[in-house]
Amino acid sequence: MSGYARLAIFGTLRPLGRLSHPREVIRQFTPNWFAVTMGTGILALALPLLPVPFPGQQVLGEGLWLLAAGLFVLFSLLYAARWLLFFDEARLIFGHATVSMFFGTIPMGLATVINGLLVFGLPRWGSAVIPLAEGLWWLDVALALVCGVSIPYLMFTRQEHRIDQMTAVWLLPVVAAEVAAASGGQLLPLLPADDSPFRVLLASYVLWAYSVPVALSILAILILRMALHKLPPADMAASSWLSLGPVGTGALGLLLLGQPAPAILAAHGLANAGVLAGGLGLIGALLLWGLGLWWLALAVLITLRYCRTGLPFNLGWWGFTFPLGVYAVLTLKLGSSLQSPFFNGAGCLLVVALALLWLVVASRTLLGAWRGELFVSPCLAQYLARNGAPR
């Protein structure tokens, strides 16, 4: 894989020192940063689910959610400013084979903010947040649908790809739809008893089907790629964890949708379908949890192998957090549904691991951002290296 492709995933290939001008933060800003919102938001959502409470549990979770929401707003403003101030440079992303994949982190980051609004905002501000959450959810759906088809279209028509250069980042634009589906399952029990729950339920199942089969197809190709061409370079170690994401999110979506589905479908004369959806949700989640266990074990083994030679820090380290967080939330939800000490205990261990990883990655990201080392636009750097200044 070329140096520019690796640069795209991790935001930096070499230390830049301090930026030459503060506006370079805007000029070099890419969607990679929304992965910070994803990792922070999923930790916030996992903490309240722990079956063993601890002092400050809710406050810590709410604080992390507020941080994630604030970062999402900040990143949105910075990226919008880039399109306004540096339009010709910003549009180069569409031709870049790797950076363009990170468009999927925008709707996925928004989904964690929406879910946090339901978990933390509802107790604090009351039911007035539900219409806001529903409106944001439909926006998230639109973004996920666009990402899920437009980026693959660019891959097929405009970008250059090779099987030996493939990584799990191919999943990012595709899995945004299933993240929105799982978010819809979180929203369903809180909607008023009108036609809204039925619409959201149907849309969520469509979103799940729009994403999960495609993601599983990509995972099959990824296994072939690694068997033929072995592991990517060490600075791409975190990408091995991205494979866990669509499996965990797909299972979580089935579980969350299957719980309210019987009552919603029965209210529309589809009681038999509701019973099927409920059973499928639990059994499907268990089956995919088992598949996720395989990917988790593989990711751990691959990471340990990389650790022998050292892991250089980069923005790609946020790939350690969200997939693990989704799988932790799924495990805790299964523990609650099945009243299983095994799943509850495993979920607690996963959340502890997630919290420790978040502390390491967040602290190093903060330091790298302060030094200006993580603000690099790979698509711009690639273009300048080949063609000079864009017109």
BALOBA-1460 file (C-alpha; in Angstrom, 3 decimals):
// residues 391
<rec num="1" residu="m" x="0.000" y="0.000" z="0.000"/>
<rec num="2" residu="s" x="1.240" y="3.468" z="-0.841"/>
<rec num="3" residu="g" x="2.309" y="5.926" z="1.830"/>
<rec num="4" residu="y" x="-0.574" y="8.218" z="0.912"/>
<rec num="5" residu="a" x="-3.115" y="5.448" z="1.454"/>
<rec num="6" residu="r" x="-1.730" y="4.781" z="4.930"/>
<rec num="7" residu="l" x="-1.725" y="8.517" z="5.564"/>
<rec num="8" residu="a" x="-5.417" y="8.672" z="4.745"/>
<rec num="9" residu="i" x="-6.336" y="6.220" z="7.458"/>
<rec num="10" residu="f" x="-4.342" y="7.710" z="10.254"/>
<rec num="11" residu="g" x="-4.302" y="11.412" z="9.564"/>
<rec num="12" residu="t" x="-0.519" y="11.745" z="9.622"/>
<rec num="13" residu="l" x="2.481" y="9.994" z="8.136"/>
<rec num="14" residu="r" x="5.125" y="12.132" z="9.812"/>
<rec num="15" residu="p" x="5.120" y="14.707" z="12.624"/>
<rec num="16" residu="l" x="4.357" y="18.185" z="11.295"/>
<rec num="17" residu="g" x="5.141" y="20.224" z="14.357"/>
<rec num="18" residu="r" x="3.012" y="23.309" z="14.870"/>
<rec num="19" residu="l" x="0.855" y="24.387" z="11.962"/>
<rec num="20" residu="s" x="2.109" y="27.320" z="9.919"/>
<rec num="21" residu="h" x="-1.182" y="29.186" z="10.478"/>
<rec num="22" residu="p" x="-4.358" y="28.491" z="12.525"/>
<rec num="23" residu="r" x="-6.404" y="28.339" z="9.319"/>
<rec num="24" residu="e" x="-4.480" y="25.190" z="8.424"/>
<rec num="25" residu="v" x="-6.691" y="23.393" z="10.947"/>
<rec num="26" residu="i" x="-9.610" y="24.114" z="8.625"/>
<rec num="27" residu="r" x="-7.699" y="23.556" z="5.405"/>
<rec num="28" residu="q" x="-6.387" y="20.166" z="6.555"/>
<rec num="29" residu="f" x="-9.553" y="18.972" z="8.306"/>
<rec num="30" residu="t" x="-10.965" y="15.627" z="7.126"/>
<rec num="31" residu="p" x="-13.896" y="13.408" z="8.195"/>
<rec num="32" residu="n" x="-11.456" y="11.107" z="10.023"/>
<rec num="33" residu="w" x="-11.981" y="13.255" z="13.090"/>
<rec num="34" residu="f" x="-15.600" y="12.168" z="13.464"/>
<rec num="35" residu="a" x="-14.254" y="8.805" z="14.636"/>
<rec num="36" residu="v" x="-13.383" y="10.634" z="17.866"/>
<rec num="37" residu="t" x="-17.085" y="11.350" z="18.358"/>
<rec num="38" residu="m" x="-17.924" y="7.716" z="17.682"/>
<rec num="39" residu="g" x="-15.439" y="6.358" z="20.205"/>
<rec num="40" residu="t" x="-16.388" y="8.857" z="22.899"/>
<rec num="41" residu="g" x="-20.109" y="8.462" z="22.313"/>
<rec num="42" residu="i" x="-20.116" y="4.674" z="22.508"/>
<rec num="43" residu="l" x="-18.255" y="4.733" z="25.832"/>
<rec num="44" residu="a" x="-20.846" y="7.164" z="27.171"/>
<rec num="45" residu="l" x="-23.642" y="4.810" z="26.091"/>
<rec num="46" residu="a" x="-21.957" y="1.716" z="27.526"/>
<rec num="47" residu="l" x="-21.394" y="3.043" z="31.047"/>
<rec num="48" residu="p" x="-25.082" y="3.240" z="32.150"/>
<rec num="49" residu="l" x="-25.609" y="-0.376" z="31.066"/>
<rec num="50" residu="l" x="-23.139" y="-1.820" z="33.550"/>
<rec num="51" residu="p" x="-25.030" y="-4.195" z="35.884"/>
<rec num="52" residu="v" x="-22.803" y="-3.234" z="38.812"/>
<rec num="53" residu="p" x="-23.278" y="0.492" z="39.488"/>
<rec num="54" residu="f" x="-20.475" y="2.689" z="40.776"/>
<rec num="55" residu="p" x="-20.459" y="6.249" z="42.198"/>
<rec num="56" residu="g" x="-20.791" y="8.880" z="39.497"/>
<rec num="57" residu="q" x="-21.702" y="6.350" z="36.820"/>
<rec num="58" residu="q" x="-24.517" y="8.400" z="35.297"/>
<rec num="59" residu="v" x="-22.661" y="11.687" z="35.652"/>
<rec num="60" residu="l" x="-19.575" y="10.300" z="33.923"/>
<rec num="61" residu="g" x="-21.643" y="8.859" z="31.101"/>
<rec num="62" residu="e" x="-23.534" y="12.119" z="30.628"/>
<rec num="63" residu="g" x="-20.299" y="14.108" z="30.676"/>
<rec num="64" residu="l" x="-18.815" y="11.929" z="27.963"/>
<rec num="65" residu="w" x="-21.984" y="12.256" z="25.903"/>
<rec num="66" residu="l" x="-21.872" y="16.049" z="26.190"/>
<rec num="67" residu="l" x="-18.233" y="15.934" z="25.128"/>
<rec num="68" residu="a" x="-19.130" y="13.775" z="22.126"/>
<rec num="69" residu="a" x="-21.989" y="16.095" z="21.168"/>
<rec num="70" residu="g" x="-19.768" y="19.158" z="21.506"/>
<rec num="71" residu="l" x="-17.054" y="17.555" z="19.401"/>
<rec num="72" residu="f" x="-19.590" y="16.599" z="16.742"/>
<rec num="73" residu="v" x="-20.763" y="20.214" z="16.479"/>
<rec num="74" residu="l" x="-17.175" y="21.501" z="16.416"/>
<rec num="75" residu="f" x="-16.087" y="19.016" z="13.760"/>
<rec num="76" residu="s" x="-19.164" y="19.784" z="11.661"/>
<rec num="77" residu="l" x="-18.353" y="23.490" z="11.750"/>
<rec num="78" residu="l" x="-14.711" y="22.906" z="10.875"/>
<rec num="79" residu="y" x="-15.552" y="20.635" z="7.971"/>
<rec num="80" residu="a" x="-18.270" y="22.955" z="6.676"/>
<rec num="81" residu="a" x="-15.778" y="25.826" z="6.884"/>
<rec num="82" residu="r" x="-13.322" y="23.830" z="4.800"/>
<rec num="83" residu="w" x="-15.893" y="23.425" z="2.045"/>
<rec num="84" residu="l" x="-16.691" y="27.139" z="2.167"/>
<rec num="85" residu="l" x="-13.122" y="28.426" z="2.308"/>
<rec num="86" residu="f" x="-11.212" y="25.748" z="0.389"/>
<rec num="87" residu="f" x="-13.800" y="24.249" z="-1.929"/>
<rec num="88" residu="d" x="-11.442" y="23.149" z="-4.700"/>
<rec num="89" residu="e" x="-9.226" y="21.351" z="-2.222"/>
<rec num="90" residu="a" x="-12.080" y="19.853" z="-0.224"/>
<rec num="91" residu="r" x="-13.653" y="18.194" z="-3.258"/>
<rec num="92" residu="l" x="-10.473" y="16.213" z="-3.887"/>
<rec num="93" residu="i" x="-11.741" y="13.763" z="-1.276"/>
<rec num="94" residu="f" x="-14.139" y="12.183" z="-3.771"/>
<rec num="95" residu="g" x="-11.272" y="10.838" z="-5.824"/>
<rec num="96" residu="h" x="-9.250" y="9.535" z="-2.906"/>
<rec num="97" residu="a" x="-9.563" y="5.800" z="-2.408"/>
<rec num="98" residu="t" x="-9.319" y="5.861" z="1.383"/>
<rec num="99" residu="v" x="-10.217" y="9.258" z="2.857"/>
<rec num="100" residu="s" x="-13.601" y="9.167" z="1.129"/>
<rec num="101" residu="m" x="-14.518" y="6.096" z="3.181"/>
<rec num="102" residu="f" x="-14.546" y="8.237" z="6.302"/>
<rec num="103" residu="f" x="-17.682" y="10.061" z="5.188"/>
<rec num="104" residu="g" x="-19.432" y="7.169" z="6.937"/>
<rec num="105" residu="t" x="-18.112" y="8.331" z="10.306"/>
<rec num="106" residu="i" x="-20.300" y="11.445" z="10.115"/>
<rec num="107" residu="p" x="-23.718" y="9.705" z="10.348"/>
<rec num="108" residu="m" x="-22.284" y="7.132" z="12.764"/>
<rec num="109" residu="g" x="-21.016" y="9.885" z="15.031"/>
<rec num="110" residu="l" x="-24.406" y="11.579" z="14.843"/>
<rec num="111" residu="a" x="-26.116" y="8.309" z="15.833"/>
<rec num="112" residu="t" x="-24.176" y="8.166" z="19.110"/>
<rec num="113" residu="v" x="-25.238" y="11.736" z="19.850"/>
<rec num="114" residu="i" x="-28.892" y="10.875" z="19.156"/>
<rec num="115" residu="n" x="-28.777" y="7.800" z="21.373"/>
<rec num="116" residu="g" x="-27.175" y="9.821" z="24.146"/>
<rec num="117" residu="l" x="-29.966" y="12.364" z="23.839"/>
<rec num="118" residu="l" x="-32.419" y="9.574" z="24.622"/>
<rec num="119" residu="v" x="-30.365" y="8.058" z="27.447"/>
<rec num="120" residu="f" x="-29.176" y="11.244" z="29.144"/>
<rec num="121" residu="g" x="-31.254" y="14.080" z="27.690"/>
<rec num="122" residu="l" x="-34.641" y="12.509" z="28.409"/>
<rec num="123" residu="p" x="-34.149" y="12.307" z="32.196"/>
<rec num="124" residu="r" x="-32.683" y="15.808" z="32.276"/>
<rec num="125" residu="w" x="-34.974" y="17.739" z="29.915"/>
<rec num="126" residu="g" x="-38.057" y="15.554" z="29.656"/>
<rec num="127" residu="s" x="-40.079" y="14.275" z="26.714"/>
<rec num="128" residu="a" x="-39.462" y="17.449" z="24.712"/>
<rec num="129" residu="v" x="-36.239" y="15.877" z="23.453"/>
<rec num="130" residu="i" x="-38.072" y="13.012" z="21.707"/>
<rec num="131" residu="p" x="-39.261" y="15.014" z="18.646"/>
<rec num="132" residu="l" x="-35.756" y="16.457" z="18.351"/>
<rec num="133" residu="a" x="-34.237" y="12.982" z="18.524"/>
<rec num="134" residu="e" x="-36.679" y="11.686" z="15.909"/>
<rec num="135" residu="g" x="-35.911" y="14.561" z="13.554"/>
<rec num="136" residu="l" x="-32.168" y="14.049" z="13.956"/>
<rec num="137" residu="w" x="-32.666" y="10.338" z="13.390"/>
<rec num="138" residu="w" x="-34.311" y="10.890" z="10.021"/>
<rec num="139" residu="l" x="-31.425" y="13.196" z="9.113"/>
<rec num="140" residu="d" x="-29.037" y="10.446" z="10.151"/>
<rec num="141" residu="v" x="-30.955" y="7.987" z="7.976"/>
<rec num="142" residu="a" x="-30.614" y="10.248" z="4.942"/>
<rec num="143" residu="l" x="-26.868" y="10.676" z="5.492"/>
<rec num="144" residu="a" x="-26.374" y="6.938" z="5.984"/>
<rec num="145" residu="l" x="-28.302" y="6.071" z="2.820"/>
<rec num="146" residu="v" x="-26.283" y="8.537" z="0.750"/>
<rec num="147" residu="c" x="-22.951" y="7.348" z="2.163"/>
<rec num="148" residu="g" x="-23.856" y="3.704" z="1.737"/>
<rec num="149" residu="v" x="-24.324" y="3.933" z="-2.027"/>
<rec num="150" residu="s" x="-22.421" y="7.025" z="-3.188"/>
<rec num="151" residu="i" x="-19.003" y="5.988" z="-1.900"/>
<rec num="152" residu="p" x="-19.196" y="2.477" z="-3.429"/>
<rec num="153" residu="y" x="-20.308" y="4.149" z="-6.667"/>
<rec num="154" residu="l" x="-17.180" y="6.311" z="-6.583"/>
<rec num="155" residu="m" x="-15.122" y="3.200" z="-5.890"/>
<rec num="156" residu="f" x="-16.543" y="1.573" z="-9.024"/>
<rec num="157" residu="t" x="-16.293" y="4.567" z="-11.346"/>
<rec num="158" residu="r" x="-13.668" y="7.070" z="-10.227"/>
<rec num="159" residu="q" x="-11.240" y="5.704" z="-7.671"/>
<rec num="160" residu="e" x="-8.366" y="3.248" z="-8.049"/>
<rec num="161" residu="h" x="-8.359" y="0.144" z="-5.864"/>
<rec num="162" residu="r" x="-6.396" y="-3.094" z="-5.681"/>
<rec num="163" residu="i" x="-7.178" y="-6.181" z="-3.653"/>
<rec num="164" residu="d" x="-3.760" y="-6.117" z="-1.966"/>
<rec num="165" residu="q" x="-4.455" y="-2.553" z="-0.802"/>
<rec num="166" residu="m" x="-7.861" y="-3.381" z="0.641"/>
<rec num="167" residu="t" x="-8.444" y="-2.778" z="4.359"/>
<rec num="168" residu="a" x="-11.462" y="-2.846" z="6.656"/>
<rec num="169" residu="v" x="-12.032" y="0.875" z="6.054"/>
<rec num="170" residu="w" x="-14.144" y="-0.247" z="3.091"/>
<rec num="171" residu="l" x="-16.779" y="-0.998" z="5.726"/>
<rec num="172" residu="l" x="-17.127" y="2.562" z="7.007"/>
<rec num="173" residu="p" x="-19.561" y="4.032" z="4.448"/>
<rec num="174" residu="v" x="-21.602" y="0.829" z="4.335"/>
<rec num="175" residu="v" x="-22.163" y="0.210" z="8.054"/>
<rec num="176" residu="a" x="-23.566" y="3.699" z="8.713"/>
<rec num="177" residu="a" x="-27.030" y="2.428" z="7.741"/>
<rec num="178" residu="e" x="-27.042" y="-0.421" z="10.257"/>
<rec num="179" residu="v" x="-25.856" y="1.974" z="12.977"/>
<rec num="180" residu="a" x="-28.900" y="4.107" z="12.134"/>
<rec num="181" residu="a" x="-31.065" y="0.973" z="12.309"/>
<rec num="182" residu="a" x="-29.809" y="0.182" z="15.817"/>
<rec num="183" residu="s" x="-30.411" y="3.797" z="16.782"/>
<rec num="184" residu="g" x="-33.976" y="3.437" z="15.501"/>
<rec num="185" residu="g" x="-34.439" y="0.495" z="17.860"/>
<rec num="186" residu="q" x="-33.363" y="2.739" z="20.724"/>
<rec num="187" residu="l" x="-35.861" y="5.397" z="19.649"/>
<rec num="188" residu="l" x="-38.898" y="3.137" z="19.076"/>
<rec num="189" residu="p" x="-40.073" y="2.560" z="22.693"/>
<rec num="190" residu="l" x="-40.150" y="6.317" z="23.326"/>
<rec num="191" residu="l" x="-42.244" y="7.391" z="20.343"/>
<rec num="192" residu="p" x="-45.935" y="8.318" z="20.793"/>
<rec num="193" residu="a" x="-48.548" y="5.685" z="20.012"/>
<rec num="194" residu="d" x="-49.362" y="6.810" z="16.474"/>
<rec num="195" residu="d" x="-47.972" y="5.803" z="13.090"/>
<rec num="196" residu="s" x="-44.461" y="7.030" z="13.908"/>
<rec num="197" residu="p" x="-43.242" y="3.795" z="15.566"/>
<rec num="198" residu="f" x="-44.466" y="1.721" z="12.606"/>
<rec num="199" residu="r" x="-42.651" y="3.944" z="10.113"/>
<rec num="200" residu="v" x="-39.447" y="3.959" z="12.138"/>
<rec num="201" residu="l" x="-39.585" y="0.178" z="12.616"/>
<rec num="202" residu="l" x="-40.015" y="-0.533" z="8.911"/>
<rec num="203" residu="a" x="-37.327" y="1.990" z="7.988"/>
<rec num="204" residu="s" x="-34.935" y="0.464" z="10.502"/>
<rec num="205" residu="y" x="-35.356" y="-3.041" z="9.113"/>
<rec num="206" residu="v" x="-34.755" y="-1.688" z="5.608"/>
<rec num="207" residu="l" x="-31.626" y="0.089" z="6.852"/>
<rec num="208" residu="w" x="-30.410" y="-3.142" z="8.425"/>
<rec num="209" residu="a" x="-30.843" y="-5.015" z="5.146"/>
<rec num="210" residu="y" x="-29.297" y="-2.088" z="3.235"/>
<rec num="211" residu="s" x="-26.089" y="-2.553" z="5.216"/>
<rec num="212" residu="v" x="-25.468" y="-5.890" z="6.919"/>
<rec num="213" residu="p" x="-25.408" y="-8.234" z="3.881"/>
<rec num="214" residu="v" x="-23.063" y="-5.855" z="2.043"/>
<rec num="215" residu="a" x="-20.809" y="-5.565" z="5.099"/>
<rec num="216" residu="l" x="-20.637" y="-9.343" z="5.487"/>
<rec num="217" residu="s" x="-19.711" y="-9.624" z="1.809"/>
<rec num="218" residu="i" x="-16.871" y="-7.166" z="2.328"/>
<rec num="219" residu="l" x="-15.683" y="-9.168" z="5.345"/>
<rec num="220" residu="a" x="-15.538" y="-12.323" z="3.207"/>
<rec num="221" residu="i" x="-13.357" y="-10.516" z="0.669"/>
<rec num="222" residu="l" x="-11.220" y="-9.127" z="3.486"/>
<rec num="223" residu="i" x="-10.486" y="-12.644" z="4.764"/>
<rec num="224" residu="l" x="-9.348" y="-13.625" z="1.263"/>
<rec num="225" residu="r" x="-7.189" y="-10.486" z="1.006"/>
<rec num="226" residu="m" x="-5.426" y="-11.205" z="4.296"/>
<rec num="227" residu="a" x="-4.899" y="-14.856" z="3.415"/>
<rec num="228" residu="l" x="-3.310" y="-13.945" z="0.077"/>
<rec num="229" residu="h" x="-1.450" y="-10.754" z="0.967"/>
<rec num="230" residu="k" x="-1.029" y="-11.087" z="4.748"/>
<rec num="231" residu="l" x="-1.436" y="-8.295" z="7.304"/>
<rec num="232" residu="p" x="-1.241" y="-4.590" z="6.511"/>
<rec num="233" residu="p" x="1.693" y="-2.509" z="7.842"/>
<rec num="234" residu="a" x="1.970" y="-1.956" z="11.600"/>
<rec num="235" residu="d" x="0.696" y="1.623" z="11.442"/>
<rec num="236" residu="m" x="-2.624" y="0.194" z="10.238"/>
<rec num="237" residu="a" x="-3.050" y="-2.246" z="13.140"/>
<rec num="238" residu="a" x="-6.256" y="-0.632" z="14.398"/>
<rec num="239" residu="s" x="-8.023" y="-1.362" z="11.106"/>
<rec num="240" residu="s" x="-8.213" y="-5.018" z="12.134"/>
<rec num="241" residu="w" x="-10.783" y="-4.034" z="14.770"/>
<rec num="242" residu="l" x="-13.133" y="-2.404" z="12.275"/>
<rec num="243" residu="s" x="-14.329" y="-5.834" z="11.184"/>
<rec num="244" residu="l" x="-15.949" y="-6.313" z="14.579"/>
<rec num="245" residu="g" x="-18.107" y="-3.215" z="14.096"/>
<rec num="246" residu="p" x="-20.690" y="-4.340" z="11.506"/>
<rec num="247" residu="v" x="-21.145" y="-7.714" z="13.207"/>
<rec num="248" residu="g" x="-21.759" y="-6.146" z="16.628"/>
<rec num="249" residu="t" x="-23.956" y="-3.371" z="15.273"/>
<rec num="250" residu="g" x="-25.961" y="-5.777" z="13.123"/>
<rec num="251" residu="a" x="-26.626" y="-7.996" z="16.127"/>
<rec num="252" residu="l" x="-27.507" y="-5.014" z="18.319"/>
<rec num="253" residu="g" x="-29.912" y="-3.744" z="15.686"/>
<rec num="254" residu="l" x="-31.754" y="-7.068" z="15.525"/>
<rec num="255" residu="l" x="-31.996" y="-7.223" z="19.310"/>
<rec num="256" residu="l" x="-33.187" y="-3.638" z="19.804"/>
<rec num="257" residu="l" x="-35.706" y="-3.822" z="16.958"/>
<rec num="258" residu="g" x="-37.012" y="-7.219" z="18.031"/>
<rec num="259" residu="q" x="-38.008" y="-6.036" z="21.501"/>
<rec num="260" residu="p" x="-40.659" y="-3.407" z="20.546"/>
<rec num="261" residu="a" x="-41.567" y="-5.031" z="17.210"/>
<rec num="262" residu="p" x="-44.274" y="-7.449" z="18.515"/>
<rec num="263" residu="a" x="-46.416" y="-4.698" z="20.044"/>
<rec num="264" residu="i" x="-45.925" y="-2.296" z="17.127"/>
<rec num="265" residu="l" x="-46.700" y="-4.866" z="14.442"/>
<rec num="266" residu="a" x="-49.648" y="-6.302" z="16.398"/>
<rec num="267" residu="a" x="-51.181" y="-2.817" z="16.524"/>
<rec num="268" residu="h" x="-51.173" y="-2.865" z="12.711"/>
<rec num="269" residu="g" x="-52.668" y="-6.329" z="12.331"/>
<rec num="270" residu="l" x="-49.339" y="-8.117" z="11.944"/>
<rec num="271" residu="a" x="-49.183" y="-10.044" z="15.213"/>
<rec num="272" residu="n" x="-47.614" y="-13.154" z="13.672"/>
<rec num="273" residu="a" x="-44.870" y="-11.087" z="12.062"/>
<rec num="274" residu="g" x="-44.284" y="-9.409" z="15.420"/>
<rec num="275" residu="v" x="-43.736" y="-12.722" z="17.176"/>
<rec num="276" residu="l" x="-41.301" y="-13.726" z="14.436"/>
<rec num="277" residu="a" x="-39.430" y="-10.418" z="14.710"/>
<rec num="278" residu="g" x="-39.094" y="-10.808" z="18.459"/>
<rec num="279" residu="g" x="-37.674" y="-14.309" z="18.250"/>
<rec num="280" residu="l" x="-35.452" y="-13.471" z="15.308"/>
<rec num="281" residu="g" x="-34.077" y="-10.492" z="17.172"/>
<rec num="282" residu="l" x="-32.821" y="-12.557" z="20.089"/>
<rec num="283" residu="i" x="-31.628" y="-15.601" z="18.142"/>
<rec num="284" residu="g" x="-30.068" y="-13.478" z="15.394"/>
<rec num="285" residu="a" x="-28.237" y="-11.375" z="17.973"/>
<rec num="286" residu="l" x="-26.847" y="-14.507" z="19.624"/>
<rec num="287" residu="l" x="-25.658" y="-15.918" z="16.304"/>
<rec num="288" residu="l" x="-23.956" y="-12.693" z="15.296"/>
<rec num="289" residu="w" x="-22.465" y="-12.343" z="18.792"/>
<rec num="290" residu="g" x="-20.733" y="-15.657" z="18.173"/>
<rec num="291" residu="l" x="-19.412" y="-14.422" z="14.819"/>
<rec num="292" residu="g" x="-18.254" y="-11.244" z="16.544"/>
<rec num="293" residu="l" x="-16.380" y="-13.334" z="19.092"/>
<rec num="294" residu="w" x="-14.330" y="-14.814" z="16.238"/>
<rec num="295" residu="w" x="-13.482" y="-11.369" z="14.873"/>
<rec num="296" residu="l" x="-12.671" y="-10.094" z="18.372"/>
<rec num="297" residu="a" x="-10.268" y="-12.957" z="19.042"/>
<rec num="298" residu="l" x="-8.648" y="-12.447" z="15.639"/>
<rec num="299" residu="a" x="-8.268" y="-8.701" z="16.225"/>
<rec num="300" residu="v" x="-6.609" y="-9.312" z="19.601"/>
<rec num="301" residu="l" x="-4.154" y="-11.819" z="18.115"/>
<rec num="302" residu="i" x="-3.298" y="-9.503" z="15.221"/>
<rec num="303" residu="t" x="-2.779" y="-6.565" z="17.580"/>
<rec num="304" residu="l" x="-0.493" y="-8.615" z="19.842"/>
<rec num="305" residu="r" x="1.560" y="-9.540" z="16.816"/>
<rec num="306" residu="y" x="1.880" y="-5.875" z="15.851"/>
<rec num="307" residu="c" x="2.912" y="-4.998" z="19.410"/>
<rec num="308" residu="r" x="6.139" y="-6.939" z="18.982"/>
<rec num="309" residu="t" x="7.455" y="-4.243" z="16.662"/>
<rec num="310" residu="g" x="5.656" y="-1.259" z="18.181"/>
<rec num="311" residu="l" x="2.497" y="0.607" z="17.213"/>
<rec num="312" residu="p" x="2.979" y="4.210" z="16.048"/>
<rec num="313" residu="f" x="0.177" y="6.477" z="17.213"/>
<rec num="314" residu="n" x="-2.208" y="8.018" z="14.695"/>
<rec num="315" residu="l" x="-5.889" y="8.883" z="14.364"/>
<rec num="316" residu="g" x="-6.526" y="5.325" z="13.252"/>
<rec num="317" residu="w" x="-6.253" y="4.262" z="16.895"/>
<rec num="318" residu="w" x="-9.860" y="5.363" z="17.309"/>
<rec num="319" residu="g" x="-10.626" y="2.208" z="15.353"/>
<rec num="320" residu="f" x="-9.933" y="0.331" z="18.581"/>
<rec num="321" residu="t" x="-12.845" y="2.010" z="20.374"/>
<rec num="322" residu="f" x="-16.162" y="2.076" z="18.508"/>
<rec num="323" residu="p" x="-16.218" y="-1.573" z="17.335"/>
<rec num="324" residu="l" x="-15.249" y="-2.784" z="20.791"/>
<rec num="325" residu="g" x="-17.830" y="-0.445" z="22.336"/>
<rec num="326" residu="v" x="-20.663" y="-1.683" z="20.124"/>
<rec num="327" residu="y" x="-19.771" y="-5.274" z="20.935"/>
<rec num="328" residu="a" x="-19.682" y="-4.414" z="24.655"/>
<rec num="329" residu="v" x="-23.139" y="-2.791" z="24.466"/>
<rec num="330" residu="l" x="-24.467" y="-5.829" z="22.594"/>
<rec num="331" residu="t" x="-23.039" y="-8.159" z="25.242"/>
<rec num="332" residu="l" x="-24.603" y="-6.182" z="28.092"/>
<rec num="333" residu="k" x="-27.958" y="-6.034" z="26.286"/>
<rec num="334" residu="l" x="-27.868" y="-9.805" z="25.839"/>
<rec num="335" residu="g" x="-27.027" y="-10.184" z="29.515"/>
<rec num="336" residu="s" x="-30.059" y="-8.096" z="30.434"/>
<rec num="337" residu="s" x="-32.383" y="-9.909" z="28.019"/>
<rec num="338" residu="l" x="-31.250" y="-13.398" z="29.027"/>
<rec num="339" residu="q" x="-30.557" y="-12.635" z="32.707"/>
<rec num="340" residu="s" x="-27.193" y="-14.224" z="32.059"/>
<rec num="341" residu="p" x="-24.268" y="-13.745" z="34.488"/>
<rec num="342" residu="f" x="-21.894" y="-14.818" z="31.718"/>
<rec num="343" residu="f" x="-22.928" y="-12.064" z="29.323"/>
<rec num="344" residu="n" x="-23.099" y="-9.509" z="32.134"/>
<rec num="345" residu="g" x="-19.599" y="-10.385" z="33.287"/>
<rec num="346" residu="a" x="-18.188" y="-10.427" z="29.760"/>
<rec num="347" residu="g" x="-19.831" y="-7.082" z="29.056"/>
<rec num="348" residu="c" x="-18.264" y="-5.535" z="32.145"/>
<rec num="349" residu="l" x="-14.802" y="-6.719" z="31.101"/>
<rec num="350" residu="l" x="-15.307" y="-5.295" z="27.615"/>
<rec num="351" residu="v" x="-16.389" y="-1.916" z="28.995"/>
<rec num="352" residu="v" x="-13.343" y="-1.779" z="31.268"/>
<rec num="353" residu="a" x="-11.108" y="-2.523" z="28.284"/>
<rec num="354" residu="l" x="-12.950" y="0.129" z="26.273"/>
<rec num="355" residu="a" x="-12.502" y="2.748" z="29.009"/>
<rec num="356" residu="l" x="-8.770" y="2.064" z="29.275"/>
<rec num="357" residu="l" x="-8.336" y="2.255" z="25.515"/>
<rec num="358" residu="w" x="-10.320" y="5.483" z="25.384"/>
<rec num="359" residu="l" x="-8.100" y="7.099" z="28.015"/>
<rec num="360" residu="v" x="-4.956" y="6.207" z="26.067"/>
<rec num="361" residu="v" x="-6.275" y="7.208" z="22.650"/>
<rec num="362" residu="a" x="-7.999" y="10.404" z="23.834"/>
<rec num="363" residu="s" x="-4.955" y="11.679" z="25.716"/>
<rec num="364" residu="r" x="-2.633" y="11.073" z="22.788"/>
<rec num="365" residu="t" x="-5.119" y="12.603" z="20.354"/>
<rec num="366" residu="l" x="-5.379" y="15.723" z="22.492"/>
<rec num="367" residu="l" x="-1.596" y="16.055" z="22.559"/>
<rec num="368" residu="g" x="-1.281" y="15.465" z="18.820"/>
<rec num="369" residu="a" x="-4.019" y="17.987" z="18.062"/>
<rec num="370" residu="w" x="-2.396" y="20.595" z="20.319"/>
<rec num="371" residu="r" x="0.903" y="20.157" z="18.505"/>
<rec num="372" residu="g" x="-0.834" y="20.273" z="15.122"/>
<rec num="373" residu="e" x="0.566" y="16.886" z="14.135"/>
<rec num="374" residu="l" x="-2.783" y="15.264" z="13.336"/>
<rec num="375" residu="f" x="-4.171" y="17.889" z="10.971"/>
<rec num="376" residu="v" x="-3.269" y="16.613" z="7.511"/>
<rec num="377" residu="s" x="-5.439" y="16.218" z="4.425"/>
<rec num="378" residu="p" x="-4.043" y="13.178" z="2.577"/>
<rec num="379" residu="c" x="-6.072" y="13.832" z="-0.551"/>
<rec num="380" residu="l" x="-4.655" y="17.359" z="-0.751"/>
<rec num="381" residu="a" x="-1.116" y="16.140" z="-0.082"/>
<rec num="382" residu="q" x="-1.471" y="13.505" z="-2.781"/>
<rec num="383" residu="y" x="-2.801" y="15.995" z="-5.302"/>
<rec num="384" residu="l" x="-0.054" y="18.528" z="-4.615"/>
<rec num="385" residu="a" x="2.608" y="15.853" z="-4.948"/>
<rec num="386" residu="r" x="1.280" y="14.863" z="-8.365"/>
<rec num="387" residu="n" x="-0.046" y="18.066" z="-9.891"/>
<rec num="388" residu="g" x="0.918" y="21.103" z="-7.876"/>
<rec num="389" residu="a" x="-1.663" y="23.550" z="-6.511"/>
<rec num="390" residu="p" x="-5.307" y="22.713" z="-7.423"/>
<rec num="391" residu="r" x="-7.015" y="25.127" z="-9.765"/>
